[in-house]
């Protein structure tokens, strides 16, 4: 019989393991981009707080389910990497069957929540996000470095979920929000891959910094995507989604982010990769805030 004191301490630890399966820190950004997409979409027709809440909750559930499925598939390689070996599945604190049913419940619950609480178009976009992340990106990570580009697709879909939830359409504005996150993701993730390339090599992930250790191709891709991000991030003002104030802020942010990217591309030091990573973490929320404050339909 389990002593009461042990049972009391075990319950929070168990809950923490299930929470860890959802990658809450990573998915906080997913939820924020979906929320921004909803706000921008709803600005013209009126903001509905109930629908907004349903969009956020549904997206959070699907994102959490996707993350849990990802950890289920990658539990063996996660055990080989220092930064992931303490995860619940990698450390064998949780049975794979438990993680599967938890991931399935979150994913299906989130899709139904989105469909009933917003509309089925938003649920459909969330389903595409789930499928591409779990069934396409996750297995490809062990096969090709191009998986990084594939992974940027589901990573860029959350603002489209929010836009679809608000408007029941996928318009050019939604695609533009997708493009901003897509081009941002590549420098962001390649900075992470450079910082943890030894870990990724140990686990057998053929990421660009692993298969080309000199980093020239990594630096080239970082610079290319960051350069493309600058005009893409200015486009909301070109199509009337935002006003001139956003244009100025986005230009400053984009050029600053590009400077960090170019510095990494030229020197490729760990310090430059870390600086690029933190610059990327700051860039996206600031762009969303500027876009929301500068929305012409507010």
C-alpha positions as YAML, in Angstrom:
chain: A
units: angstrom
residues:
- id: 1
  name: UNK
  ca: [0.00, 0.00, 0.00]
- id: 2
  name: UNK
  ca: [1.36, 3.42, -1.00]
- id: 3
  name: UNK
  ca: [1.98, 5.69, 2.04]
- id: 4
  name: UNK
  ca: [-0.24, 8.81, 2.00]
- id: 5
  name: UNK
  ca: [2.76, 11.16, 1.93]
- id: 6
  name: UNK
  ca: [4.16, 9.42, -1.14]
- id: 7
  name: UNK
  ca: [0.79, 9.52, -2.88]
- id: 8
  name: UNK
  ca: [0.45, 13.25, -2.18]
- id: 9
  name: UNK
  ca: [3.86, 14.04, -3.68]
- id: 10
  name: UNK
  ca: [3.38, 11.62, -6.59]
- id: 11
  name: UNK
  ca: [0.19, 13.28, -7.84]
- id: 12
  name: UNK
  ca: [1.74, 16.69, -8.61]
- id: 13
  name: UNK
  ca: [4.73, 14.99, -10.24]
- id: 14
  name: UNK
  ca: [2.38, 12.92, -12.40]
- id: 15
  name: UNK
  ca: [0.46, 16.04, -13.41]
- id: 16
  name: UNK
  ca: [3.73, 17.79, -14.20]
- id: 17
  name: UNK
  ca: [4.72, 14.94, -16.52]
- id: 18
  name: UNK
  ca: [1.46, 15.18, -18.46]
- id: 19
  name: UNK
  ca: [1.90, 18.94, -18.67]
- id: 20
  name: UNK
  ca: [5.47, 18.45, -19.93]
- id: 21
  name: UNK
  ca: [4.12, 16.33, -22.79]
- id: 22
  name: UNK
  ca: [2.35, 19.42, -24.14]
- id: 23
  name: UNK
  ca: [5.59, 21.49, -24.31]
- id: 24
  name: UNK
  ca: [3.87, 24.47, -22.64]
- id: 25
  name: UNK
  ca: [6.69, 26.99, -23.11]
- id: 26
  name: UNK
  ca: [7.01, 26.23, -26.81]
- id: 27
  name: UNK
  ca: [3.26, 26.22, -27.40]
- id: 28
  name: UNK
  ca: [2.76, 29.52, -25.61]
- id: 29
  name: UNK
  ca: [4.04, 31.15, -28.79]
- id: 30
  name: UNK
  ca: [1.67, 29.01, -30.87]
- id: 31
  name: UNK
  ca: [-1.28, 30.17, -28.79]
- id: 32
  name: UNK
  ca: [-0.14, 33.80, -28.98]
- id: 33
  name: UNK
  ca: [0.10, 33.71, -32.80]
- id: 34
  name: UNK
  ca: [-3.34, 32.13, -33.07]
- id: 35
  name: UNK
  ca: [-4.73, 34.82, -30.75]
- id: 36
  name: UNK
  ca: [-3.11, 37.54, -32.87]
- id: 37
  name: UNK
  ca: [-4.56, 36.00, -36.01]
- id: 38
  name: UNK
  ca: [-8.01, 36.01, -34.47]
- id: 39
  name: UNK
  ca: [-7.74, 39.63, -33.37]
- id: 40
  name: UNK
  ca: [-6.62, 40.82, -36.79]
- id: 41
  name: UNK
  ca: [-9.35, 38.85, -38.50]
- id: 42
  name: UNK
  ca: [-12.06, 39.97, -36.10]
- id: 43
  name: UNK
  ca: [-11.06, 43.65, -36.09]
- id: 44
  name: UNK
  ca: [-13.23, 44.52, -39.09]
- id: 45
  name: UNK
  ca: [-16.33, 42.59, -38.06]
- id: 46
  name: UNK
  ca: [-16.27, 42.98, -34.30]
- id: 47
  name: UNK
  ca: [-14.40, 41.12, -31.60]
- id: 48
  name: UNK
  ca: [-16.32, 38.31, -29.91]
- id: 49
  name: UNK
  ca: [-14.74, 37.30, -26.62]
- id: 50
  name: UNK
  ca: [-16.43, 33.90, -26.41]
- id: 51
  name: UNK
  ca: [-15.32, 32.91, -29.89]
- id: 52
  name: UNK
  ca: [-11.85, 34.25, -29.16]
- id: 53
  name: UNK
  ca: [-11.62, 32.15, -25.99]
- id: 54
  name: UNK
  ca: [-12.80, 29.07, -27.88]
- id: 55
  name: UNK
  ca: [-10.17, 29.68, -30.57]
- id: 56
  name: UNK
  ca: [-7.41, 29.98, -27.98]
- id: 57
  name: UNK
  ca: [-8.48, 26.94, -25.97]
- id: 58
  name: UNK
  ca: [-9.02, 24.77, -29.04]
- id: 59
  name: UNK
  ca: [-5.66, 25.75, -30.51]
- id: 60
  name: UNK
  ca: [-3.93, 25.09, -27.19]
- id: 61
  name: UNK
  ca: [-5.43, 21.61, -26.98]
- id: 62
  name: UNK
  ca: [-4.44, 20.67, -30.52]
- id: 63
  name: UNK
  ca: [-0.93, 22.11, -30.02]
- id: 64
  name: UNK
  ca: [-0.55, 20.14, -26.81]
- id: 65
  name: UNK
  ca: [-1.74, 16.96, -28.48]
- id: 66
  name: UNK
  ca: [0.70, 17.47, -31.35]
- id: 67
  name: UNK
  ca: [3.58, 17.96, -28.93]
- id: 68
  name: UNK
  ca: [2.63, 14.81, -27.02]
- id: 69
  name: UNK
  ca: [2.49, 12.75, -30.23]
- id: 70
  name: UNK
  ca: [5.89, 14.17, -31.20]
- id: 71
  name: UNK
  ca: [7.44, 13.09, -27.91]
- id: 72
  name: UNK
  ca: [5.84, 9.68, -28.23]
- id: 73
  name: UNK
  ca: [7.41, 9.10, -31.66]
- id: 74
  name: UNK
  ca: [10.79, 10.54, -30.65]
- id: 75
  name: UNK
  ca: [11.06, 9.05, -27.17]
- id: 76
  name: UNK
  ca: [14.07, 6.88, -28.04]
- id: 77
  name: UNK
  ca: [16.09, 9.64, -29.69]
- id: 78
  name: UNK
  ca: [15.05, 12.08, -26.96]
- id: 79
  name: UNK
  ca: [16.74, 9.72, -24.49]
- id: 80
  name: UNK
  ca: [20.03, 10.23, -26.34]
- id: 81
  name: UNK
  ca: [20.07, 14.04, -26.06]
- id: 82
  name: UNK
  ca: [21.06, 15.92, -22.93]
- id: 83
  name: UNK
  ca: [18.36, 18.58, -23.29]
- id: 84
  name: UNK
  ca: [15.49, 16.08, -23.76]
- id: 85
  name: UNK
  ca: [16.47, 12.95, -21.89]
- id: 86
  name: UNK
  ca: [14.56, 14.00, -18.76]
- id: 87
  name: UNK
  ca: [11.24, 14.16, -20.62]
- id: 88
  name: UNK
  ca: [8.57, 11.79, -19.25]
- id: 89
  name: UNK
  ca: [8.71, 9.29, -22.12]
- id: 90
  name: UNK
  ca: [12.45, 9.53, -22.75]
- id: 91
  name: UNK
  ca: [13.16, 8.81, -19.08]
- id: 92
  name: UNK
  ca: [10.55, 6.03, -18.98]
- id: 93
  name: UNK
  ca: [8.55, 7.71, -16.22]
- id: 94
  name: UNK
  ca: [5.44, 7.31, -18.36]
- id: 95
  name: UNK
  ca: [4.19, 4.42, -20.45]
- id: 96
  name: UNK
  ca: [3.84, 5.05, -24.22]
- id: 97
  name: UNK
  ca: [0.21, 3.91, -24.11]
- id: 98
  name: UNK
  ca: [-0.63, 6.58, -21.56]
- id: 99
  name: UNK
  ca: [0.98, 9.26, -23.72]
- id: 100
  name: UNK
  ca: [-0.86, 8.03, -26.81]
- id: 101
  name: UNK
  ca: [-4.32, 8.25, -25.27]
- id: 102
  name: UNK
  ca: [-3.50, 11.58, -23.68]
- id: 103
  name: UNK
  ca: [-2.30, 12.99, -27.03]
- id: 104
  name: UNK
  ca: [-5.34, 11.59, -28.84]
- id: 105
  name: UNK
  ca: [-7.75, 13.04, -26.29]
- id: 106
  name: UNK
  ca: [-6.16, 16.48, -26.47]
- id: 107
  name: UNK
  ca: [-6.03, 16.50, -30.27]
- id: 108
  name: UNK
  ca: [-9.59, 15.31, -30.86]
- id: 109
  name: UNK
  ca: [-10.91, 17.46, -28.04]
- id: 110
  name: UNK
  ca: [-9.21, 20.53, -29.49]
- id: 111
  name: UNK
  ca: [-10.51, 19.90, -33.01]
- id: 112
  name: UNK
  ca: [-14.08, 19.43, -31.77]
- id: 113
  name: UNK
  ca: [-13.73, 22.49, -29.51]
- id: 114
  name: UNK
  ca: [-12.62, 24.60, -32.46]
- id: 115
  name: UNK
  ca: [-15.33, 23.24, -34.74]
- id: 116
  name: UNK
  ca: [-18.19, 23.79, -32.31]
- id: 117
  name: UNK
  ca: [-16.83, 26.90, -30.62]
- id: 118
  name: UNK
  ca: [-15.68, 28.78, -33.74]
- id: 119
  name: UNK
  ca: [-16.18, 27.08, -37.12]
- id: 120
  name: UNK
  ca: [-15.12, 23.93, -38.93]
- id: 121
  name: UNK
  ca: [-12.75, 25.78, -41.25]
- id: 122
  name: UNK
  ca: [-10.60, 26.70, -38.24]
- id: 123
  name: UNK
  ca: [-10.80, 23.09, -37.09]
- id: 124
  name: UNK
  ca: [-9.74, 21.99, -40.58]
- id: 125
  name: UNK
  ca: [-6.67, 24.23, -40.51]
- id: 126
  name: UNK
  ca: [-5.82, 22.87, -37.06]
- id: 127
  name: UNK
  ca: [-6.17, 19.33, -38.42]
- id: 128
  name: UNK
  ca: [-3.74, 20.12, -41.23]
- id: 129
  name: UNK
  ca: [-1.35, 21.52, -38.61]
- id: 130
  name: UNK
  ca: [-1.62, 18.35, -36.53]
- id: 131
  name: UNK
  ca: [-1.19, 15.97, -39.47]
- id: 132
  name: UNK
  ca: [1.76, 17.78, -41.06]
- id: 133
  name: UNK
  ca: [3.54, 18.09, -37.72]
- id: 134
  name: UNK
  ca: [3.02, 14.54, -36.49]
- id: 135
  name: UNK
  ca: [2.85, 12.45, -39.66]
- id: 136
  name: UNK
  ca: [5.12, 14.44, -41.97]
- id: 137
  name: UNK
  ca: [7.63, 16.59, -40.10]
- id: 138
  name: UNK
  ca: [8.31, 14.30, -37.13]
- id: 139
  name: UNK
  ca: [9.28, 11.17, -39.13]
- id: 140
  name: UNK
  ca: [11.23, 13.20, -41.70]
- id: 141
  name: UNK
  ca: [13.48, 14.71, -39.02]
- id: 142
  name: UNK
  ca: [15.51, 11.49, -38.91]
- id: 143
  name: UNK
  ca: [15.77, 11.28, -42.70]
- id: 144
  name: UNK
  ca: [16.55, 14.67, -44.19]
- id: 145
  name: UNK
  ca: [17.65, 18.18, -43.29]
- id: 146
  name: UNK
  ca: [14.80, 19.44, -45.47]
- id: 147
  name: UNK
  ca: [12.49, 18.45, -42.62]
- id: 148
  name: UNK
  ca: [13.28, 21.84, -41.08]
- id: 149
  name: UNK
  ca: [11.50, 23.55, -43.98]
- id: 150
  name: UNK
  ca: [8.61, 21.08, -43.77]
- id: 151
  name: UNK
  ca: [8.32, 21.74, -40.05]
- id: 152
  name: UNK
  ca: [7.99, 25.45, -40.68]
- id: 153
  name: UNK
  ca: [4.63, 24.78, -42.37]
- id: 154
  name: UNK
  ca: [2.69, 23.52, -39.31]
- id: 155
  name: UNK
  ca: [4.59, 26.04, -37.23]
- id: 156
  name: UNK
  ca: [3.24, 28.88, -39.38]
- id: 157
  name: UNK
  ca: [-0.39, 27.72, -39.48]
- id: 158
  name: UNK
  ca: [-1.61, 28.90, -36.01]
- id: 159
  name: UNK
  ca: [-2.29, 32.52, -37.11]
- id: 160
  name: UNK
  ca: [-4.37, 31.07, -39.93]
- id: 161
  name: UNK
  ca: [-6.36, 29.09, -37.36]
- id: 162
  name: UNK
  ca: [-7.10, 32.32, -35.54]
- id: 163
  name: UNK
  ca: [-7.98, 34.18, -38.74]
- id: 164
  name: UNK
  ca: [-10.28, 31.37, -39.89]
- id: 165
  name: UNK
  ca: [-11.94, 31.27, -36.46]
- id: 166
  name: UNK
  ca: [-12.71, 34.99, -36.73]
- id: 167
  name: UNK
  ca: [-13.73, 35.23, -40.39]
- id: 168
  name: UNK
  ca: [-14.55, 31.69, -41.55]
- id: 169
  name: UNK
  ca: [-12.29, 32.40, -44.56]
- id: 170
  name: UNK
  ca: [-8.70, 31.87, -45.64]
- id: 171
  name: UNK
  ca: [-7.93, 35.14, -47.38]
- id: 172
  name: UNK
  ca: [-4.71, 36.71, -48.63]
- id: 173
  name: UNK
  ca: [-4.29, 38.36, -45.23]
- id: 174
  name: UNK
  ca: [-4.27, 34.92, -43.60]
- id: 175
  name: UNK
  ca: [-1.64, 33.69, -46.05]
- id: 176
  name: UNK
  ca: [0.44, 36.75, -45.32]
- id: 177
  name: UNK
  ca: [0.37, 36.04, -41.59]
- id: 178
  name: UNK
  ca: [1.41, 32.49, -42.42]
- id: 179
  name: UNK
  ca: [4.33, 33.77, -44.53]
- id: 180
  name: UNK
  ca: [5.65, 36.04, -41.77]
- id: 181
  name: UNK
  ca: [5.83, 33.17, -39.28]
- id: 182
  name: UNK
  ca: [7.21, 30.77, -41.91]
- id: 183
  name: UNK
  ca: [10.18, 32.97, -42.84]
- id: 184
  name: UNK
  ca: [10.80, 33.86, -39.19]
- id: 185
  name: UNK
  ca: [10.97, 30.22, -38.15]
- id: 186
  name: UNK
  ca: [13.97, 29.24, -40.24]
- id: 187
  name: UNK
  ca: [16.55, 31.57, -38.62]
- id: 188
  name: UNK
  ca: [14.95, 30.82, -35.25]
- id: 189
  name: UNK
  ca: [15.22, 27.05, -35.55]
- id: 190
  name: UNK
  ca: [18.61, 27.00, -37.29]
- id: 191
  name: UNK
  ca: [20.01, 29.05, -34.40]
- id: 192
  name: UNK
  ca: [18.70, 26.36, -32.02]
- id: 193
  name: UNK
  ca: [20.09, 23.60, -34.25]
- id: 194
  name: UNK
  ca: [23.51, 25.28, -34.24]
- id: 195
  name: UNK
  ca: [23.53, 25.65, -30.46]
- id: 196
  name: UNK
  ca: [22.56, 22.00, -29.89]
- id: 197
  name: UNK
  ca: [24.20, 20.43, -32.94]
- id: 198
  name: UNK
  ca: [26.22, 18.00, -30.79]
- id: 199
  name: UNK
  ca: [23.02, 16.75, -29.19]
- id: 200
  name: UNK
  ca: [21.29, 16.40, -32.54]
- id: 201
  name: UNK
  ca: [24.29, 14.53, -33.97]
- id: 202
  name: UNK
  ca: [24.28, 12.17, -31.00]
- id: 203
  name: UNK
  ca: [20.61, 11.37, -31.65]
- id: 204
  name: UNK
  ca: [21.11, 10.91, -35.39]
- id: 205
  name: UNK
  ca: [19.18, 13.94, -36.65]
- id: 206
  name: UNK
  ca: [20.63, 14.97, -40.05]
- id: 207
  name: UNK
  ca: [20.09, 18.68, -39.50]
- id: 208
  name: UNK
  ca: [22.04, 21.15, -41.60]
- id: 209
  name: UNK
  ca: [24.50, 22.12, -38.84]
- id: 210
  name: UNK
  ca: [25.18, 18.39, -38.33]
- id: 211
  name: UNK
  ca: [25.73, 17.27, -41.92]
- id: 212
  name: UNK
  ca: [27.70, 20.45, -42.83]
- id: 213
  name: UNK
  ca: [29.72, 21.28, -39.71]
- id: 214
  name: UNK
  ca: [31.43, 24.35, -41.17]
- id: 215
  name: UNK
  ca: [28.09, 26.14, -41.00]
- id: 216
  name: UNK
  ca: [28.30, 27.90, -44.37]
- id: 217
  name: UNK
  ca: [25.01, 26.46, -45.64]
- id: 218
  name: UNK
  ca: [23.38, 27.12, -42.27]
- id: 219
  name: UNK
  ca: [24.54, 30.74, -42.37]
- id: 220
  name: UNK
  ca: [23.39, 31.14, -45.96]
- id: 221
  name: UNK
  ca: [19.91, 29.87, -45.17]
- id: 222
  name: UNK
  ca: [19.65, 32.04, -42.06]
- id: 223
  name: UNK
  ca: [20.60, 35.13, -44.07]
- id: 224
  name: UNK
  ca: [18.30, 34.21, -46.97]
- id: 225
  name: UNK
  ca: [15.18, 33.66, -44.89]
- id: 226
  name: UNK
  ca: [15.83, 36.71, -42.71]
- id: 227
  name: UNK
  ca: [16.26, 38.82, -45.86]
- id: 228
  name: UNK
  ca: [12.98, 37.51, -47.28]
- id: 229
  name: UNK
  ca: [11.23, 38.23, -43.99]
- id: 230
  name: UNK
  ca: [11.85, 41.97, -44.26]
- id: 231
  name: UNK
  ca: [9.62, 42.67, -47.33]
- id: 232
  name: UNK
  ca: [7.09, 40.02, -46.27]
- id: 233
  name: UNK
  ca: [6.69, 41.65, -42.86]
- id: 234
  name: UNK
  ca: [6.05, 45.02, -44.54]
- id: 235
  name: UNK
  ca: [3.32, 43.64, -46.78]
- id: 236
  name: UNK
  ca: [0.44, 44.07, -44.25]
- id: 237
  name: UNK
  ca: [0.74, 47.83, -44.78]
- id: 238
  name: UNK
  ca: [0.76, 47.34, -48.56]
- id: 239
  name: UNK
  ca: [-2.60, 45.55, -48.55]
- id: 240
  name: UNK
  ca: [-4.27, 47.83, -46.00]
- id: 241
  name: UNK
  ca: [-4.24, 45.46, -43.05]
- id: 242
  name: UNK
  ca: [-2.09, 47.90, -41.08]
- id: 243
  name: UNK
  ca: [-1.20, 51.58, -41.31]
- id: 244
  name: UNK
  ca: [2.10, 53.41, -41.86]
- id: 245
  name: UNK
  ca: [3.14, 53.25, -38.19]
- id: 246
  name: UNK
  ca: [3.32, 49.47, -38.40]
- id: 247
  name: UNK
  ca: [5.39, 49.76, -41.58]
- id: 248
  name: UNK
  ca: [8.04, 51.80, -39.79]
- id: 249
  name: UNK
  ca: [8.16, 49.51, -36.75]
- id: 250
  name: UNK
  ca: [8.25, 46.36, -38.87]
- id: 251
  name: UNK
  ca: [11.05, 47.79, -40.98]
- id: 252
  name: UNK
  ca: [13.14, 48.57, -37.90]
- id: 253
  name: UNK
  ca: [12.47, 45.15, -36.39]
- id: 254
  name: UNK
  ca: [13.12, 43.34, -39.66]
- id: 255
  name: UNK
  ca: [16.43, 45.10, -40.32]
- id: 256
  name: UNK
  ca: [17.55, 44.52, -36.73]
- id: 257
  name: UNK
  ca: [16.72, 40.82, -36.99]
- id: 258
  name: UNK
  ca: [18.54, 40.72, -40.33]
- id: 259
  name: UNK
  ca: [21.65, 42.24, -38.72]
- id: 260
  name: UNK
  ca: [21.72, 39.48, -36.10]
- id: 261
  name: UNK
  ca: [21.21, 36.90, -38.87]
- id: 262
  name: UNK
  ca: [24.00, 38.29, -41.05]
- id: 263
  name: UNK
  ca: [26.39, 38.45, -38.11]
- id: 264
  name: UNK
  ca: [25.73, 34.79, -37.38]
- id: 265
  name: UNK
  ca: [26.07, 33.89, -41.09]
- id: 266
  name: UNK
  ca: [29.49, 35.56, -41.28]
- id: 267
  name: UNK
  ca: [31.00, 34.38, -37.97]
- id: 268
  name: UNK
  ca: [28.94, 31.34, -36.98]
- id: 269
  name: UNK
  ca: [30.01, 31.39, -33.34]
- id: 270
  name: UNK
  ca: [28.01, 30.01, -30.45]
- id: 271
  name: UNK
  ca: [27.66, 33.51, -29.06]
- id: 272
  name: UNK
  ca: [26.21, 34.78, -32.35]
- id: 273
  name: UNK
  ca: [23.80, 31.84, -32.52]
- id: 274
  name: UNK
  ca: [22.62, 32.57, -29.00]
- id: 275
  name: UNK
  ca: [22.17, 36.26, -29.83]
- id: 276
  name: UNK
  ca: [20.20, 35.33, -32.95]
- id: 277
  name: UNK
  ca: [18.00, 32.99, -30.92]
- id: 278
  name: UNK
  ca: [17.12, 35.68, -28.38]
- id: 279
  name: UNK
  ca: [16.58, 38.21, -31.18]
- id: 280
  name: UNK
  ca: [14.11, 35.81, -32.79]
- id: 281
  name: UNK
  ca: [12.27, 35.32, -29.50]
- id: 282
  name: UNK
  ca: [11.86, 39.09, -29.20]
- id: 283
  name: UNK
  ca: [11.06, 39.75, -32.86]
- id: 284
  name: UNK
  ca: [7.82, 37.83, -33.34]
- id: 285
  name: UNK
  ca: [5.85, 39.11, -30.30]
- id: 286
  name: UNK
  ca: [6.92, 42.67, -31.11]
- id: 287
  name: UNK
  ca: [5.73, 42.31, -34.70]
- id: 288
  name: UNK
  ca: [2.37, 40.94, -33.54]
- id: 289
  name: UNK
  ca: [1.95, 43.78, -31.04]
- id: 290
  name: UNK
  ca: [2.84, 46.36, -33.69]
- id: 291
  name: UNK
  ca: [0.43, 44.75, -36.14]
- id: 292
  name: UNK
  ca: [-2.42, 44.68, -33.64]
- id: 293
  name: UNK
  ca: [-1.85, 48.27, -32.53]
- id: 294
  name: UNK
  ca: [-1.43, 49.40, -36.12]
- id: 295
  name: UNK
  ca: [-4.44, 47.55, -37.54]
- id: 296
  name: UNK
  ca: [-6.44, 49.88, -39.78]
- id: 297
  name: UNK
  ca: [-9.71, 48.17, -38.79]
- id: 298
  name: UNK
  ca: [-9.41, 48.74, -35.06]
...
